Amino acid sequence: MYLLILIHLYNTKISLLRDKNTGTYEFRSLVGEIGMLMGYEALSDLPTEEIEITTPIETCKTPVISGRKLAIVPILRAGLGMVDGITALVPSAKIGHIGLYRDEKDF
């Protein structure tokens, strides 16, 4: 059921992206939303560890992502629009960039 819902969300957002009547603002928003959905899937199996926190009522153990800090590294330009959606999920992630180019002579 969950996968079916996710596929419908992707398909709807991609359909709106393809529509020639979609404006720039809506296009950017959709790319960010797709990035968030993809980020959720990509990050869903990260290892977690329990830490103890103090709430206003009592202390409790709660899961957090374990290990080192995450980095989001989009390949320029195609992945750049998805960074905001992914950083909404992991605001503390570092952001890097990879730039690639095609050698027109060899292709």
N, C-alpha and C positions, 0 to 999 in steps of 0.2 A: 504494500500500500504506500509506504513512504517513498519508495523509488518511483512509483507511478506519479505521485504528486510532484516530485522533484523534476521528472521529465516534462510534465505539463508546464511547470514554471519556466524551465529553460526554453521550451518550444515557444511559449507565449512571448517571452522577452526577446528571443531571436527574431520572431516574426515581426515584432514592433521595430526592432533595429533595421530590418530590411525594408520596411515601408518607406517609400520616397517622401511621404508626408511627415515623417518624424523629424522634429526640429533638433537643433544642436544640443540644447539643454536636456531634452528628453533622451537623446541618444547617449549623452555622457552619463546620465542617471542610470539608464539601462545597463550600460557596460559596467558601471560600479556595482549594480545589483547582481549581475552575472558573476562578477569577481567575488562578491560575498558568498554566493551559493557555491562556487567552485572552491573558495577558500575553506568553507565549512566542511566540504567533502574531503579536501586535501589534509585538513588538520584533525579530522575526526579520530584518527588512530594514533595520535601522539601519545607517548607515555605520560602518565600522571603520577603524582605522589601526594600523600596526605600531609597537610600542615595544620598546625593548631592556631586558631585565631580566637580573638576575644570579641564577642558580639555585645550589644548593650545588655543582654540578658545573662549570658554565660560564655564559657569557652567551649569550642567544639573543633573537631577535626573535619577538614574539607579538602577535596581534591583540587590540585592546580597542575598546570603543565610542568613536567619536570625537565631537568637538564638545562642546557645553556640557553641564552636568549635566541629568539628566532630572527631570521633575516628574510625579508621579501626582496627578491631580485628579479624584476621584470626584464624581459628582453625588449629593448626599445624598438619601436614605437608600439607594436601590437599589444604588449602587455601593460603598458603604462596606464591606460585607463582603468585597469582593474585594481590598481594599488589601493585606492581609497576604500573600496569594498572590503578588501582583505585587512587593511589596517583598522577598519571598524571592528573586526573580530579580535585582532591582536594589536592594540594601540602601542604597546611597548616595543614592537618589532623594529629592528633597524631596516633601513631601506637602501639598497644598492642598485646599480644599473649595469646592464650588459648591452653593448652596442655591437651589432653585426652588420656587415655589408656584403653585397654580392659582387664578385668580380665579373662584370659584364662580358669581358673578353673570353672567359673560360666557360660561359654558359650559353 
